[in-house]
Amino acid sequence: LLFPGGGYSLIDDTVRRLEDNEEVQRLVGKGKFAVYGLGDGHHNTRRRPWIEKKILPDGRNMVDAAFYIEGDLNKAKVVVEAIEQEDGTWKDEYLSIEVPGMPKKILAQPVIKPTP
């Protein structure tokens, strides 16, 4: 794990999935991404990802997180909201990346069911 425990496991899982996503590779680059927390953008500054944890009424964990990834082409802000499943995996409710100078790319969002 890049970030062991709690909401950091969501970040680690999200980064691995983004590294394998062809659309993200075209925008950010290929290979392993560097991961940074939110801050002033300077590599020498200690920054941490923004993580907010919630407990849903059914007892499952929901985590919102924001952090930066950097590939060989660009740097991007990642925002993810996910629910931890019974098997310990995460199901995205929302996932977006924002590369400076390009429109935000939403990779996952909730499905809104129409009311009858």
C-alpha positions as CSV (number, residue, x, y, z in Angstrom):
1,L,0.0,0.0,0.0
2,L,1.1,3.5,-0.7
3,F,-1.0,4.7,2.2
4,P,-1.9,1.9,4.8
5,G,-5.2,2.0,6.8
6,G,-8.5,3.8,6.7
7,G,-9.2,6.3,4.0
8,Y,-5.7,5.9,2.7
9,S,-6.6,2.4,1.4
10,L,-9.2,4.1,-0.8
11,I,-6.5,6.5,-2.2
12,D,-4.2,3.6,-2.8
13,D,-6.9,1.6,-4.6
14,T,-8.0,4.7,-6.6
15,V,-4.4,5.5,-7.8
16,R,-3.9,1.9,-8.9
17,R,-7.1,2.0,-10.9
18,L,-6.2,5.4,-12.4
19,E,-2.8,4.1,-13.5
20,D,-4.6,1.3,-15.5
21,N,-7.2,3.6,-17.0
22,E,-6.4,4.4,-20.7
23,E,-8.3,7.7,-20.7
24,V,-6.3,8.8,-17.6
25,Q,-3.1,7.7,-19.2
26,R,-3.8,9.9,-22.2
27,L,-4.3,12.9,-19.9
28,V,-1.7,12.3,-17.2
29,G,0.7,9.8,-18.5
30,K,1.7,6.1,-18.1
31,G,3.4,4.2,-15.4
32,K,3.4,4.8,-11.6
33,F,1.9,8.2,-10.6
34,A,3.4,10.3,-7.9
35,V,0.8,11.1,-5.2
36,Y,0.6,14.4,-3.3
37,G,-1.7,15.8,-0.8
38,L,-3.4,19.2,-1.1
39,G,-1.2,22.2,-0.5
40,D,0.8,24.9,-2.1
41,G,2.1,22.6,-4.9
42,H,5.7,22.6,-3.8
43,H,7.2,19.1,-3.7
44,N,9.2,19.8,-0.5
45,T,6.1,20.8,1.5
46,R,4.5,18.2,3.7
47,R,1.0,17.8,2.5
48,R,-1.7,15.3,3.2
49,P,-4.7,14.2,1.2
50,W,-8.0,15.6,2.3
51,I,-10.0,12.7,3.8
52,E,-13.5,12.8,5.3
53,K,-14.9,9.6,6.8
54,K,-18.6,8.9,7.4
55,I,-20.6,6.0,8.8
56,L,-23.7,5.3,6.8
57,P,-27.0,4.3,8.5
58,D,-26.4,0.6,7.5
59,G,-23.0,0.7,9.2
60,R,-20.8,0.8,6.1
61,N,-17.9,3.3,5.8
62,M,-18.1,6.1,3.2
63,V,-15.0,8.1,2.5
64,D,-14.5,11.3,0.5
65,A,-10.9,12.1,-0.5
66,A,-9.1,14.7,-2.6
67,F,-5.4,14.5,-3.7
68,Y,-3.1,15.1,-6.6
69,I,-1.5,12.6,-9.0
70,E,1.4,13.4,-11.3
71,G,2.4,11.4,-14.4
72,D,5.0,12.0,-17.1
73,L,2.5,14.3,-19.0
74,N,0.5,16.3,-16.4
75,K,-0.5,16.7,-12.9
76,A,-4.2,16.3,-11.9
77,K,-6.5,16.8,-8.9
78,V,-8.5,13.7,-8.0
79,V,-11.7,13.7,-6.1
80,V,-13.3,10.4,-5.0
81,E,-16.3,9.4,-2.9
82,A,-16.6,5.7,-2.3
83,I,-18.4,3.2,0.0
84,E,-16.5,0.3,1.5
85,Q,-18.0,-3.1,0.6
86,E,-18.3,-6.1,2.9
87,D,-15.2,-7.7,1.2
88,G,-13.1,-4.6,2.0
89,T,-13.1,-3.3,-1.6
90,W,-14.4,0.2,-2.5
91,K,-17.4,1.1,-4.8
92,D,-17.0,4.5,-6.3
93,E,-20.0,6.9,-5.9
94,Y,-18.1,9.7,-7.6
95,L,-14.6,9.9,-9.2
96,S,-13.2,12.8,-11.2
97,I,-9.8,14.1,-12.3
98,E,-9.0,17.7,-13.2
99,V,-6.0,18.5,-15.3
100,P,-5.2,22.2,-15.4
101,G,-6.4,23.8,-18.6
102,M,-8.7,20.9,-19.5
103,P,-12.3,20.2,-18.6
104,K,-13.0,18.1,-15.5
105,K,-13.3,14.4,-16.4
106,I,-15.9,12.5,-14.4
107,L,-15.1,8.8,-14.4
108,A,-17.9,7.7,-12.0
109,Q,-21.0,9.3,-10.7
110,P,-24.2,8.2,-8.9
111,V,-27.0,6.8,-11.0
112,I,-30.1,8.9,-10.4
113,K,-33.2,6.8,-10.8
114,P,-36.2,8.7,-12.2
115,T,-39.2,8.8,-9.9
116,P,-42.3,7.1,-11.3
